[in-house]
Amino acid sequence: MVVTKEFEDLPSVECFAGKLNQVFLNILNNAIDALEEAIKNQQIFENEYPQIRISTKLIQPHIVQISIIDNGSGIPEDNINKLFNPFFTTKPVGKGTGLGLSMSYQIIVEQHEGQLNCISNVGEGTEFQIQIPVSCKNKVFT
């Protein structure tokens, strides 16, 4: 598996660091699971490497975007609308609770006043975009 990082210089971000780490780990774990499943189902061929790309950039003067992109098999469109619902999972029984993306959504949207989006095409992979403000107006970070 190949992991590439494309990090731009960013300003300091006021945040709940532990909570953001939880979001990053959840999305990365899901990407790894998706790549392992794609390899198992021969949806990634021998001449392709399973890949995860992590990038950061400033998309507006006070908005940071973190993208986590894999080249797995992608997510069907009818599942994308359910991804952030509690207990929704596409994983086999016993392979997860379906709470990870729901909790990640709450952390990004409610606690950090940001956005969490999923862009996916079946057969091409998936991108999760996390957008958070550099500073939240109504939050005290400790």
A tleap script that builds the chain and sets N, CA, C and O, in Angstrom:
source leaprc.protein.ff14SB
mol = sequence {
  NMET VAL VAL THR LYS GLU PHE GLU ASP LEU
  PRO SER VAL GLU CYS PHE ALA GLY LYS LEU
  ASN GLN VAL PHE LEU ASN ILE LEU ASN ASN
  ALA ILE ASP ALA LEU GLU GLU ALA ILE LYS
  ASN GLN GLN ILE PHE GLU ASN GLU TYR PRO
  GLN ILE ARG ILE SER THR LYS LEU ILE GLN
  PRO HIE ILE VAL GLN ILE SER ILE ILE ASP
  ASN GLY SER GLY ILE PRO GLU ASP ASN ILE
  ASN LYS LEU PHE ASN PRO PHE PHE THR THR
  LYS PRO VAL GLY LYS GLY THR GLY LEU GLY
  LEU SER MET SER TYR GLN ILE ILE VAL GLU
  GLN HIE GLU GLY GLN LEU ASN CYS ILE SER
  ASN VAL GLY GLU GLY THR GLU PHE GLN ILE
  GLN ILE PRO VAL SER CYS LYS ASN LYS VAL
  PHE CTHR
}
set mol.1.N position { 0.849 -1.169 0.000 }
set mol.1.CA position { 0.000 0.000 0.000 }
set mol.1.C position { 0.896 1.233 0.000 }
set mol.1.O position { 1.890 1.294 0.723 }
set mol.2.N position { 0.532 2.204 -0.815 }
set mol.2.CA position { 1.288 3.436 -0.935 }
set mol.2.C position { 0.482 4.558 -0.297 }
set mol.2.O position { -0.699 4.735 -0.594 }
set mol.3.N position { 1.131 5.313 0.583 }
set mol.3.CA position { 0.509 6.483 1.179 }
set mol.3.C position { 1.326 7.692 0.758 }
set mol.3.O position { 2.533 7.755 0.995 }
set mol.4.N position { 0.655 8.653 0.127 }
set mol.4.CA position { 1.338 9.882 -0.261 }
set mol.4.C position { 0.741 11.040 0.520 }
set mol.4.O position { -0.452 11.071 0.824 }
set mol.5.N position { 1.611 11.987 0.834 }
set mol.5.CA position { 1.197 13.163 1.596 }
set mol.5.C position { 1.518 14.400 0.780 }
set mol.5.O position { 2.618 14.545 0.247 }
set mol.6.N position { 0.545 15.283 0.692 }
set mol.6.CA position { 0.708 16.549 -0.002 }
set mol.6.C position { 0.245 17.640 0.954 }
set mol.6.O position { -0.922 18.030 0.946 }
set mol.7.N position { 1.160 18.123 1.769 }
set mol.7.CA position { 0.814 19.083 2.806 }
set mol.7.C position { 1.280 20.480 2.424 }
set mol.7.O position { 2.466 20.705 2.186 }
set mol.8.N position { 0.345 21.407 2.367 }
set mol.8.CA position { 0.692 22.817 2.179 }
set mol.8.C position { 0.963 23.429 3.539 }
set mol.8.O position { 0.557 22.888 4.568 }
set mol.9.N position { 1.647 24.555 3.538 }
set mol.9.CA position { 1.828 25.308 4.774 }
set mol.9.C position { 0.472 25.866 5.189 }
set mol.9.O position { -0.220 26.502 4.395 }
set mol.10.N position { 0.108 25.622 6.426 }
set mol.10.CA position { -1.184 26.064 6.942 }
set mol.10.C position { -0.991 26.926 8.175 }
set mol.10.O position { 0.005 26.793 8.885 }
set mol.11.N position { -1.946 27.810 8.426 }
set mol.11.CA position { -1.892 28.556 9.690 }
set mol.11.C position { -2.238 27.615 10.839 }
set mol.11.O position { -2.761 26.524 10.611 }
set mol.12.N position { -1.954 28.022 12.048 }
set mol.12.CA position { -2.370 27.245 13.213 }
set mol.12.C position { -3.890 27.197 13.245 }
set mol.12.O position { -4.563 28.175 12.920 }
set mol.13.N position { -4.418 26.047 13.643 }
set mol.13.CA position { -5.862 25.839 13.681 }
set mol.13.C position { -6.273 25.592 15.123 }
set mol.13.O position { -5.725 24.714 15.789 }
set mol.14.N position { -7.244 26.371 15.608 }
set mol.14.CA position { -7.802 26.128 16.938 }
set mol.14.C position { -8.759 24.951 16.809 }
set mol.14.O position { -9.684 24.984 15.997 }
set mol.15.N position { -8.536 23.905 17.612 }
set mol.15.CA position { -9.372 22.721 17.459 }
set mol.15.C position { -9.283 21.832 18.694 }
set mol.15.O position { -8.464 22.043 19.589 }
set mol.16.N position { -10.149 20.842 18.706 }
set mol.16.CA position { -10.050 19.758 19.671 }
set mol.16.C position { -9.177 18.696 19.003 }
set mol.16.O position { -9.688 17.851 18.269 }
set mol.17.N position { -7.881 18.731 19.248 }
set mol.17.CA position { -6.917 17.895 18.528 }
set mol.17.C position { -7.221 16.409 18.663 }
set mol.17.O position { -7.163 15.676 17.676 }
set mol.18.N position { -7.541 15.961 19.859 }
set mol.18.CA position { -7.838 14.542 20.062 }
set mol.18.C position { -9.045 14.092 19.255 }
set mol.18.O position { -9.061 12.994 18.699 }
set mol.19.N position { -10.049 14.944 19.198 }
set mol.19.CA position { -11.262 14.617 18.435 }
set mol.19.C position { -10.961 14.574 16.939 }
set mol.19.O position { -11.447 13.689 16.234 }
set mol.20.N position { -10.160 15.527 16.450 }
set mol.20.CA position { -9.796 15.505 15.033 }
set mol.20.C position { -8.965 14.273 14.698 }
set mol.20.O position { -9.138 13.679 13.634 }
set mol.21.N position { -8.067 13.886 15.596 }
set mol.21.CA position { -7.299 12.657 15.376 }
set mol.21.C position { -8.222 11.449 15.267 }
set mol.21.O position { -7.983 10.551 14.459 }
set mol.22.N position { -9.267 11.427 16.072 }
set mol.22.CA position { -10.256 10.346 16.007 }
set mol.22.C position { -10.905 10.303 14.617 }
set mol.22.O position { -11.086 9.225 14.049 }
set mol.23.N position { -11.253 11.467 14.074 }
set mol.23.CA position { -11.845 11.542 12.736 }
set mol.23.C position { -10.848 11.029 11.692 }
set mol.23.O position { -11.202 10.207 10.847 }
set mol.24.N position { -9.610 11.512 11.750 }
set mol.24.CA position { -8.607 11.097 10.765 }
set mol.24.C position { -8.389 9.589 10.815 }
set mol.24.O position { -8.354 8.927 9.777 }
set mol.25.N position { -8.245 9.049 12.019 }
set mol.25.CA position { -8.021 7.601 12.150 }
set mol.25.C position { -9.200 6.803 11.632 }
set mol.25.O position { -9.013 5.769 10.991 }
set mol.26.N position { -10.415 7.268 11.898 }
set mol.26.CA position { -11.592 6.559 11.422 }
set mol.26.C position { -11.632 6.526 9.896 }
set mol.26.O position { -11.863 5.476 9.298 }
set mol.27.N position { -11.407 7.670 9.277 }
set mol.27.CA position { -11.452 7.723 7.815 }
set mol.27.C position { -10.309 6.921 7.207 }
set mol.27.O position { -10.499 6.235 6.203 }
set mol.28.N position { -9.128 6.999 7.804 }
set mol.28.CA position { -8.000 6.195 7.306 }
set mol.28.C position { -8.256 4.699 7.464 }
set mol.28.O position { -7.949 3.919 6.562 }
set mol.29.N position { -8.813 4.298 8.600 }
set mol.29.CA position { -9.148 2.879 8.790 }
set mol.29.C position { -10.166 2.413 7.760 }
set mol.29.O position { -10.052 1.310 7.225 }
set mol.30.N position { -11.163 3.252 7.479 }
set mol.30.CA position { -12.149 2.895 6.457 }
set mol.30.C position { -11.498 2.772 5.086 }
set mol.30.O position { -11.843 1.878 4.313 }
set mol.31.N position { -10.555 3.666 4.778 }
set mol.31.CA position { -9.853 3.599 3.489 }
set mol.31.C position { -9.033 2.317 3.384 }
set mol.31.O position { -9.011 1.670 2.337 }
set mol.32.N position { -8.366 1.957 4.459 }
set mol.32.CA position { -7.581 0.709 4.464 }
set mol.32.C position { -8.501 -0.490 4.278 }
set mol.32.O position { -8.198 -1.389 3.494 }
set mol.33.N position { -9.625 -0.508 4.995 }
set mol.33.CA position { -10.597 -1.605 4.841 }
set mol.33.C position { -11.113 -1.671 3.402 }
set mol.33.O position { -11.244 -2.759 2.841 }
set mol.34.N position { -11.404 -0.517 2.806 }
set mol.34.CA position { -11.908 -0.488 1.428 }
set mol.34.C position { -10.861 -1.026 0.453 }
set mol.34.O position { -11.193 -1.757 -0.481 }
set mol.35.N position { -9.600 -0.663 0.672 }
set mol.35.CA position { -8.538 -1.155 -0.211 }
set mol.35.C position { -8.334 -2.656 -0.045 }
set mol.35.O position { -8.152 -3.371 -1.031 }
set mol.36.N position { -8.363 -3.135 1.193 }
set mol.36.CA position { -8.224 -4.580 1.424 }
set mol.36.C position { -9.363 -5.349 0.765 }
set mol.36.O position { -9.146 -6.419 0.197 }
set mol.37.N position { -10.565 -4.812 0.840 }
set mol.37.CA position { -11.729 -5.447 0.211 }
set mol.37.C position { -11.597 -5.429 -1.311 }
set mol.37.O position { -11.934 -6.411 -1.972 }
set mol.38.N position { -11.107 -4.319 -1.872 }
set mol.38.CA position { -10.919 -4.221 -3.312 }
set mol.38.C position { -9.869 -5.217 -3.799 }
set mol.38.O position { -10.022 -5.810 -4.867 }
set mol.39.N position { -8.810 -5.400 -3.023 }
set mol.39.CA position { -7.776 -6.383 -3.384 }
set mol.39.C position { -8.372 -7.786 -3.323 }
set mol.39.O position { -8.183 -8.588 -4.237 }
set mol.40.N position { -9.090 -8.074 -2.244 }
set mol.40.CA position { -9.706 -9.396 -2.062 }
set mol.40.C position { -10.658 -9.726 -3.213 }
set mol.40.O position { -10.701 -10.862 -3.685 }
set mol.41.N position { -11.415 -8.731 -3.657 }
set mol.41.CA position { -12.382 -8.936 -4.742 }
set mol.41.C position { -11.790 -8.682 -6.123 }
set mol.41.O position { -12.516 -8.609 -7.114 }
set mol.42.N position { -10.476 -8.549 -6.180 }
set mol.42.CA position { -9.729 -8.325 -7.415 }
set mol.42.C position { -10.242 -7.110 -8.187 }
set mol.42.O position { -10.342 -7.134 -9.414 }
set mol.43.N position { -10.566 -6.048 -7.445 }
set mol.43.CA position { -10.977 -4.793 -8.063 }
set mol.43.C position { -9.791 -3.843 -8.200 }
set mol.43.O position { -9.884 -2.816 -8.871 }
set mol.44.N position { -8.701 -4.185 -7.573 }
set mol.44.CA position { -7.418 -3.513 -7.806 }
set mol.44.C position { -6.515 -4.582 -8.387 }
set mol.44.O position { -6.312 -5.632 -7.776 }
set mol.45.N position { -5.984 -4.324 -9.545 }
set mol.45.CA position { -5.243 -5.342 -10.271 }
set mol.45.C position { -3.763 -5.318 -9.929 }
set mol.45.O position { -3.275 -4.376 -9.304 }
set mol.46.N position { -3.057 -6.356 -10.341 }
set mol.46.CA position { -1.653 -6.517 -9.979 }
set mol.46.C position { -0.787 -5.342 -10.408 }
set mol.46.O position { 0.196 -5.028 -9.736 }
set mol.47.N position { -1.129 -4.689 -11.511 }
set mol.47.CA position { -0.304 -3.578 -11.982 }
set mol.47.C position { -0.654 -2.261 -11.292 }
set mol.47.O position { -0.031 -1.237 -11.572 }
set mol.48.N position { -1.639 -2.272 -10.394 }
set mol.48.CA position { -2.006 -1.085 -9.628 }
set mol.48.C position { -1.594 -1.284 -8.175 }
set mol.48.O position { -1.601 -2.402 -7.661 }
set mol.49.N position { -1.244 -0.206 -7.535 }
set mol.49.CA position { -0.954 -0.261 -6.108 }
set mol.49.C position { -2.146 0.311 -5.359 }
set mol.49.O position { -2.719 1.314 -5.784 }
set mol.50.N position { -2.528 -0.314 -4.249 }
set mol.50.CA position { -3.533 0.321 -3.404 }
set mol.50.C position { -2.930 1.615 -2.856 }
set mol.50.O position { -1.811 1.618 -2.342 }
set mol.51.N position { -3.672 2.699 -2.971 }
set mol.51.CA position { -3.123 4.003 -2.619 }
set mol.51.C position { -4.062 4.788 -1.725 }
set mol.51.O position { -5.284 4.736 -1.866 }
set mol.52.N position { -3.457 5.515 -0.806 }
set mol.52.CA position { -4.155 6.515 -0.010 }
set mol.52.C position { -3.359 7.803 -0.145 }
set mol.52.O position { -2.143 7.823 0.045 }
set mol.53.N position { -4.063 8.872 -0.475 }
set mol.53.CA position { -3.416 10.176 -0.592 }
set mol.53.C position { -4.043 11.103 0.441 }
set mol.53.O position { -5.266 11.216 0.531 }
set mol.54.N position { -3.199 11.757 1.211 }
set mol.54.CA position { -3.650 12.708 2.231 }
set mol.54.C position { -3.118 14.076 1.819 }
set mol.54.O position { -1.922 14.249 1.584 }
set mol.55.N position { -4.029 15.047 1.737 }
set mol.55.CA position { -3.591 16.396 1.358 }
set mol.55.C position { -4.230 17.428 2.273 }
set mol.55.O position { -5.328 17.241 2.798 }
set mol.56.N position { -3.508 18.513 2.442 }
set mol.56.CA position { -4.021 19.651 3.208 }
set mol.56.C position { -3.830 20.904 2.385 }
set mol.56.O position { -2.850 21.048 1.654 }
set mol.57.N position { -4.790 21.816 2.519 }
set mol.57.CA position { -4.641 23.099 1.838 }
set mol.57.C position { -5.578 24.120 2.468 }
set mol.57.O position { -6.571 23.774 3.109 }
set mol.58.N position { -5.240 25.357 2.271 }
set mol.58.CA position { -6.077 26.471 2.694 }
set mol.58.C position { -6.974 26.789 1.504 }
set mol.58.O position { -6.488 27.236 0.465 }
set mol.59.N position { -8.302 26.559 1.649 }
set mol.59.CA position { -9.196 26.760 0.505 }
set mol.59.C position { -9.860 28.132 0.507 }
set mol.59.O position { -10.348 28.591 -0.526 }
set mol.60.N position { -9.878 28.780 1.653 }
set mol.60.CA position { -10.339 30.154 1.803 }
set mol.60.C position { -9.437 30.768 2.876 }
set mol.60.O position { -8.724 30.040 3.566 }
set mol.61.N position { -9.458 32.076 3.025 }
set mol.61.CA position { -8.533 32.680 3.991 }
set mol.61.C position { -8.597 32.082 5.401 }
set mol.61.O position { -7.599 32.107 6.122 }
set mol.62.N position { -9.743 31.550 5.800 }
set mol.62.CA position { -9.849 31.015 7.154 }
set mol.62.C position { -10.440 29.609 7.184 }
set mol.62.O position { -10.997 29.202 8.204 }
set mol.63.N position { -10.329 28.851 6.077 }
set mol.63.CA position { -10.862 27.493 6.008 }
set mol.63.C position { -9.757 26.549 5.533 }
set mol.63.O position { -9.154 26.751 4.479 }
set mol.64.N position { -9.511 25.516 6.337 }
set mol.64.CA position { -8.527 24.488 6.007 }
set mol.64.C position { -9.278 23.253 5.499 }
set mol.64.O position { -10.325 22.886 6.033 }
set mol.65.N position { -8.727 22.625 4.465 }
set mol.65.CA position { -9.305 21.376 3.967 }
set mol.65.C position { -8.283 20.263 4.064 }
set mol.65.O position { -7.135 20.407 3.645 }
set mol.66.N position { -8.724 19.152 4.626 }
set mol.66.CA position { -7.927 17.928 4.685 }
set mol.66.C position { -8.670 16.905 3.844 }
set mol.66.O position { -9.847 16.639 4.089 }
set mol.67.N position { -7.997 16.330 2.855 }
set mol.67.CA position { -8.610 15.326 1.997 }
set mol.67.C position { -7.909 13.991 2.198 }
set mol.67.O position { -6.682 13.920 2.271 }
set mol.68.N position { -8.709 12.935 2.287 }
set mol.68.CA position { -8.185 11.573 2.371 }
set mol.68.C position { -8.829 10.805 1.223 }
set mol.68.O position { -10.047 10.628 1.179 }
set mol.69.N position { -7.986 10.352 0.295 }
set mol.69.CA position { -8.460 9.780 -0.968 }
set mol.69.C position { -7.875 8.380 -1.131 }
set mol.69.O position { -6.682 8.166 -0.914 }
set mol.70.N position { -8.725 7.431 -1.515 }
set mol.70.CA position { -8.229 6.079 -1.813 }
set mol.70.C position { -8.614 5.702 -3.236 }
set mol.70.O position { -9.497 6.317 -3.835 }
set mol.71.N position { -7.950 4.691 -3.770 }
set mol.71.CA position { -8.273 4.196 -5.105 }
set mol.71.C position { -8.959 2.834 -5.017 }
set mol.71.O position { -8.743 1.959 -5.857 }
set mol.72.N position { -9.787 2.672 -3.986 }
set mol.72.CA position { -10.553 1.435 -3.825 }
set mol.72.C position { -11.689 1.359 -4.819 }
set mol.72.O position { -11.667 2.018 -5.859 }
set mol.73.N position { -12.679 0.552 -4.495 }
set mol.73.CA position { -13.766 0.291 -5.445 }
set mol.73.C position { -14.851 1.356 -5.429 }
set mol.73.O position { -15.763 1.307 -6.255 }
set mol.74.N position { -14.780 2.317 -4.514 }
set mol.74.CA position { -15.766 3.388 -4.471 }
set mol.74.C position { -17.027 2.992 -3.717 }
set mol.74.O position { -17.200 1.840 -3.321 }
set mol.75.N position { -17.899 3.972 -3.528 }
set mol.75.CA position { -19.129 3.777 -2.771 }
set mol.75.C position { -20.302 4.065 -3.704 }
set mol.75.O position { -20.337 5.118 -4.340 }
set mol.76.N position { -21.264 3.143 -3.794 }
set mol.76.CA position { -22.443 3.402 -4.629 }
set mol.76.C position { -23.180 4.657 -4.167 }
set mol.76.O position { -23.237 4.950 -2.972 }
set mol.77.N position { -23.737 5.387 -5.114 }
set mol.77.CA position { -24.380 6.669 -4.832 }
set mol.77.C position { -25.483 6.552 -3.787 }
set mol.77.O position { -25.639 7.444 -2.952 }
set mol.78.N position { -26.253 5.461 -3.821 }
set mol.78.CA position { -27.341 5.328 -2.846 }
set mol.78.C position { -26.822 5.146 -1.422 }
set mol.78.O position { -27.563 5.395 -0.472 }
set mol.79.N position { -25.590 4.728 -1.249 }
set mol.79.CA position { -25.002 4.601 0.093 }
set mol.79.C position { -24.377 5.903 0.586 }
set mol.79.O position { -24.279 6.120 1.794 }
set mol.80.N position { -23.956 6.767 -0.327 }
set mol.80.CA position { -23.293 8.011 0.071 }
set mol.80.C position { -24.224 8.851 0.938 }
set mol.80.O position { -23.778 9.462 1.909 }
set mol.81.N position { -25.506 8.889 0.601 }
set mol.81.CA position { -26.464 9.689 1.362 }
set mol.81.C position { -26.699 9.143 2.767 }
set mol.81.O position { -27.221 9.860 3.621 }
set mol.82.N position { -26.326 7.890 3.025 }
set mol.82.CA position { -26.546 7.256 4.330 }
set mol.82.C position { -25.279 7.168 5.174 }
set mol.82.O position { -25.351 6.801 6.346 }
set mol.83.N position { -24.133 7.493 4.609 }
set mol.83.CA position { -22.849 7.263 5.273 }
set mol.83.C position { -22.753 7.836 6.676 }
set mol.83.O position { -22.143 7.227 7.555 }
set mol.84.N position { -23.345 8.996 6.893 }
set mol.84.CA position { -23.185 9.681 8.169 }
set mol.84.C position { -24.326 9.383 9.143 }
set mol.84.O position { -24.397 9.975 10.220 }
set mol.85.N position { -25.220 8.463 8.762 }
set mol.85.CA position { -26.303 8.044 9.654 }
set mol.85.C position { -25.762 7.084 10.705 }
set mol.85.O position { -24.938 6.223 10.394 }
set mol.86.N position { -26.224 7.225 11.965 }
set mol.86.CA position { -25.781 6.283 12.999 }
set mol.86.C position { -26.130 4.841 12.618 }
set mol.86.O position { -27.224 4.566 12.125 }
set mol.87.N position { -25.207 3.950 12.849 }
set mol.87.CA position { -25.337 2.510 12.661 }
set mol.87.C position { -25.344 2.060 11.206 }
set mol.87.O position { -25.454 0.861 10.947 }
set mol.88.N position { -25.231 2.985 10.234 }
set mol.88.CA position { -25.157 2.551 8.841 }
set mol.88.C position { -23.756 2.038 8.562 }
set mol.88.O position { -22.769 2.695 8.895 }
set mol.89.N position { -23.671 0.877 7.956 }
set mol.89.CA position { -22.379 0.311 7.583 }
set mol.89.C position { -22.527 -0.522 6.320 }
set mol.89.O position { -23.587 -1.085 6.049 }
set mol.90.N position { -21.475 -0.589 5.572 }
set mol.90.CA position { -21.436 -1.470 4.404 }
set mol.90.C position { -20.538 -2.671 4.699 }
set mol.90.O position { -20.334 -3.532 3.842 }
set mol.91.N position { -20.011 -2.716 5.910 }
set mol.91.CA position { -19.095 -3.785 6.292 }
set mol.91.C position { -19.874 -5.021 6.729 }
set mol.91.O position { -21.021 -4.914 7.163 }
set mol.92.N position { -19.252 -6.192 6.615 }
set mol.92.CA position { -19.912 -7.420 7.060 }
set mol.92.C position { -20.175 -7.406 8.571 }
set mol.92.O position { -19.538 -6.662 9.316 }
set mol.93.N position { -21.100 -8.220 8.996 }
set mol.93.CA position { -21.429 -8.332 10.417 }
set mol.93.C position { -20.163 -8.654 11.205 }
set mol.93.O position { -19.379 -9.523 10.822 }
set mol.94.N position { -19.979 -7.933 12.317 }
set mol.94.CA position { -18.818 -8.150 13.168 }
set mol.94.C position { -17.601 -7.338 12.761 }
set mol.94.O position { -16.578 -7.391 13.443 }
set mol.95.N position { -17.684 -6.592 11.675 }
set mol.95.CA position { -16.525 -5.834 11.173 }
set mol.95.C position { -16.619 -4.347 11.500 }
set mol.95.O position { -15.769 -3.571 11.063 }
set mol.96.N position { -17.628 -3.936 12.253 }
set mol.96.CA position { -17.741 -2.528 12.623 }
set mol.96.C position { -19.136 -2.229 13.111 }
set mol.96.O position { -20.083 -2.965 12.832 }
set mol.97.N position { -19.252 -1.130 13.848 }
set mol.97.CA position { -20.543 -0.780 14.444 }
set mol.97.C position { -21.353 0.165 13.583 }
set mol.97.O position { -22.559 0.305 13.790 }
set mol.98.N position { -20.716 0.820 12.617 }
set mol.98.CA position { -21.418 1.811 11.820 }
set mol.98.C position { -21.518 3.154 12.513 }
set mol.98.O position { -22.301 4.006 12.094 }
set mol.99.N position { -20.744 3.359 13.562 }
set mol.99.CA position { -20.804 4.628 14.290 }
set mol.99.C position { -19.680 5.585 13.928 }
set mol.99.O position { -19.764 6.773 14.237 }
set mol.100.N position { -18.645 5.102 13.291 }
set mol.100.CA position { -17.465 5.927 13.043 }
set mol.100.C position { -17.723 7.181 12.238 }
set mol.100.O position { -17.312 8.268 12.645 }
set mol.101.N position { -18.397 7.055 11.102 }
set mol.101.CA position { -18.626 8.235 10.272 }
set mol.101.C position { -19.683 9.149 10.869 }
set mol.101.O position { -19.626 10.363 10.675 }
set mol.102.N position { -20.635 8.594 11.585 }
set mol.102.CA position { -21.631 9.413 12.268 }
set mol.102.C position { -20.960 10.273 13.334 }
set mol.102.O position { -21.239 11.467 13.440 }
set mol.103.N position { -20.080 9.669 14.119 }
set mol.103.CA position { -19.350 10.408 15.146 }
set mol.103.C position { -18.394 11.420 14.501 }
set mol.103.O position { -18.245 12.539 14.993 }
set mol.104.N position { -17.755 11.027 13.411 }
set mol.104.CA position { -16.855 11.941 12.704 }
set mol.104.C position { -17.619 13.160 12.209 }
set mol.104.O position { -17.134 14.288 12.306 }
set mol.105.N position { -18.803 12.933 11.684 }
set mol.105.CA position { -19.639 14.036 11.200 }
set mol.105.C position { -19.974 14.997 12.338 }
set mol.105.O position { -19.891 16.214 12.172 }
set mol.106.N position { -20.348 14.457 13.481 }
set mol.106.CA position { -20.667 15.300 14.638 }
set mol.106.C position { -19.453 16.120 15.077 }
set mol.106.O position { -19.571 17.310 15.369 }
set mol.107.N position { -18.298 15.479 15.119 }
set mol.107.CA position { -17.075 16.171 15.539 }
set mol.107.C position { -16.758 17.326 14.593 }
set mol.107.O position { -16.439 18.427 15.043 }
set mol.108.N position { -16.843 17.085 13.297 }
set mol.108.CA position { -16.492 18.118 12.318 }
set mol.108.C position { -17.559 19.210 12.243 }
set mol.108.O position { -17.237 20.397 12.305 }
set mol.109.N position { -18.821 18.817 12.111 }
set mol.109.CA position { -19.888 19.793 11.871 }
set mol.109.C position { -20.315 20.499 13.149 }
set mol.109.O position { -20.398 21.727 13.182 }
set mol.110.N position { -20.586 19.735 14.197 }
set mol.110.CA position { -21.123 20.338 15.416 }
set mol.110.C position { -20.038 20.929 16.308 }
set mol.110.O position { -20.203 22.033 16.827 }
set mol.111.N position { -18.938 20.218 16.492 }
set mol.111.CA position { -17.922 20.681 17.421 }
set mol.111.C position { -16.925 21.646 16.793 }
set mol.111.O position { -16.351 22.483 17.490 }
set mol.112.N position { -16.710 21.535 15.477 }
set mol.112.CA position { -15.722 22.399 14.823 }
set mol.112.C position { -16.341 23.361 13.807 }
set mol.112.O position { -15.620 24.097 13.134 }
set mol.113.N position { -17.656 23.360 13.693 }
set mol.113.CA position { -18.360 24.259 12.772 }
set mol.113.C position { -17.841 24.126 11.346 }
set mol.113.O position { -17.718 25.116 10.625 }
set mol.114.N position { -17.536 22.883 10.943 }
set mol.114.CA position { -16.987 22.636 9.622 }
set mol.114.C position { -17.903 21.804 8.753 }
set mol.114.O position { -19.112 21.746 8.980 }
set mol.115.N position { -17.321 21.164 7.760 }
set mol.115.CA position { -18.060 20.306 6.833 }
set mol.115.C position { -17.288 19.010 6.621 }
set mol.115.O position { -16.058 18.996 6.614 }
set mol.116.N position { -18.034 17.922 6.449 }
set mol.116.CA position { -17.453 16.624 6.099 }
set mol.116.C position { -18.209 16.116 4.886 }
set mol.116.O position { -19.414 15.873 4.955 }
set mol.117.N position { -17.503 15.953 3.776 }
set mol.117.CA position { -18.132 15.539 2.526 }
set mol.117.C position { -17.461 14.284 1.988 }
set mol.117.O position { -16.277 14.038 2.220 }
set mol.118.N position { -18.247 13.501 1.267 }
set mol.118.CA position { -17.737 12.302 0.618 }
set mol.118.C position { -18.019 12.411 -0.874 }
set mol.118.O position { -19.145 12.676 -1.294 }
set mol.119.N position { -16.976 12.201 -1.658 }
set mol.119.CA position { -17.094 12.183 -3.122 }
set mol.119.C position { -16.582 10.818 -3.558 }
set mol.119.O position { -15.452 10.442 -3.247 }
set mol.120.N position { -17.422 10.076 -4.282 }
set mol.120.CA position { -17.014 8.735 -4.662 }
set mol.120.C position { -17.636 8.339 -5.994 }
set mol.120.O position { -18.768 8.705 -6.311 }
set mol.121.N position { -16.872 7.590 -6.753 }
set mol.121.CA position { -17.350 6.989 -7.989 }
set mol.121.C position { -17.015 5.509 -7.938 }
set mol.121.O position { -15.872 5.126 -7.687 }
set mol.122.N position { -18.012 4.692 -8.175 }
set mol.122.CA position { -17.791 3.245 -8.157 }
set mol.122.C position { -16.709 2.899 -9.177 }
set mol.122.O position { -16.760 3.340 -10.325 }
set mol.123.N position { -15.739 2.113 -8.748 }
set mol.123.CA position { -14.638 1.703 -9.605 }
set mol.123.C position { -13.478 2.684 -9.643 }
set mol.123.O position { -12.449 2.399 -10.256 }
set mol.124.N position { -13.629 3.841 -8.996 }
set mol.124.CA position { -12.576 4.860 -9.061 }
set mol.124.C position { -12.019 5.256 -7.702 }
set mol.124.O position { -10.933 5.832 -7.638 }
set mol.125.N position { -12.721 4.969 -6.621 }
set mol.125.CA position { -12.225 5.330 -5.308 }
set mol.125.C position { -13.111 6.338 -4.610 }
set mol.125.O position { -14.189 6.691 -5.088 }
set mol.126.N position { -12.624 6.796 -3.458 }
set mol.126.CA position { -13.412 7.660 -2.591 }
set mol.126.C position { -12.528 8.764 -2.019 }
set mol.126.O position { -11.353 8.554 -1.719 }
set mol.127.N position { -13.127 9.943 -1.878 }
set mol.127.CA position { -12.459 11.068 -1.245 }
set mol.127.C position { -13.338 11.610 -0.131 }
set mol.127.O position { -14.514 11.907 -0.343 }
set mol.128.N position { -12.764 11.737 1.051 }
set mol.128.CA position { -13.421 12.424 2.153 }
set mol.128.C position { -12.744 13.773 2.300 }
set mol.128.O position { -11.522 13.857 2.420 }
set mol.129.N position { -13.550 14.835 2.292 }
set mol.129.CA position { -13.048 16.193 2.466 }
set mol.129.C position { -13.522 16.712 3.818 }
set mol.129.O position { -14.718 16.754 4.108 }
set mol.130.N position { -12.559 17.102 4.628 }
set mol.130.CA position { -12.833 17.701 5.932 }
set mol.130.C position { -12.478 19.172 5.816 }
set mol.130.O position { -11.341 19.519 5.495 }
set mol.131.N position { -13.442 20.030 6.075 }
set mol.131.CA position { -13.196 21.469 6.016 }
set mol.131.C position { -13.528 22.059 7.373 }
set mol.131.O position { -14.640 21.908 7.880 }
set mol.132.N position { -12.549 22.733 7.952 }
set mol.132.CA position { -12.767 23.358 9.257 }
set mol.132.C position { -12.210 24.777 9.256 }
set mol.132.O position { -11.220 25.075 8.587 }
set mol.133.N position { -12.867 25.641 10.020 }
set mol.133.CA position { -12.342 27.006 10.126 }
set mol.133.C position { -11.071 27.020 10.969 }
set mol.133.O position { -10.874 26.174 11.841 }
set mol.134.N position { -10.228 27.984 10.693 }
set mol.134.CA position { -8.993 28.156 11.463 }
set mol.134.C position { -9.336 28.498 12.907 }
set mol.134.O position { -8.612 28.126 13.830 }
set mol.135.N position { -10.443 29.207 13.096 }
set mol.135.CA position { -10.887 29.600 14.425 }
set mol.135.C position { -12.406 29.516 14.477 }
set mol.135.O position { -13.081 29.990 13.563 }
set mol.136.N position { -12.952 28.923 15.528 }
set mol.136.CA position { -14.401 28.846 15.725 }
set mol.136.C position { -14.826 29.966 16.650 }
set mol.136.O position { -14.235 30.145 17.715 }
set mol.137.N position { -15.822 30.710 16.271 }
set mol.137.CA position { -16.260 31.884 17.031 }
set mol.137.C position { -16.768 31.555 18.427 }
set mol.137.O position { -16.460 32.268 19.382 }
set mol.138.N position { -17.530 30.498 18.554 }
set mol.138.CA position { -18.234 30.227 19.815 }
set mol.138.C position { -17.625 29.067 20.603 }
set mol.138.O position { -18.296 28.497 21.463 }
set mol.139.N position { -16.387 28.711 20.334 }
set mol.139.CA position { -15.779 27.558 20.985 }
set mol.139.C position { -14.589 27.980 21.841 }
set mol.139.O position { -13.861 28.919 21.520 }
set mol.140.N position { -14.425 27.261 22.924 }
set mol.140.CA position { -13.231 27.414 23.743 }
set mol.140.C position { -12.509 26.081 23.690 }
set mol.140.O position { -13.043 25.064 24.134 }
set mol.141.N position { -11.300 26.080 23.151 }
set mol.141.CA position { -10.530 24.852 22.997 }
set mol.141.C position { -9.550 24.728 24.152 }
set mol.141.O position { -8.786 25.648 24.445 }
set mol.142.N position { -9.587 23.578 24.798 }
set mol.142.CA position { -8.651 23.360 25.907 }
set mol.142.C position { -7.896 22.078 25.701 }
set mol.142.O position { -7.059 21.715 26.527 }
savepdb mol mol.pdb
quit
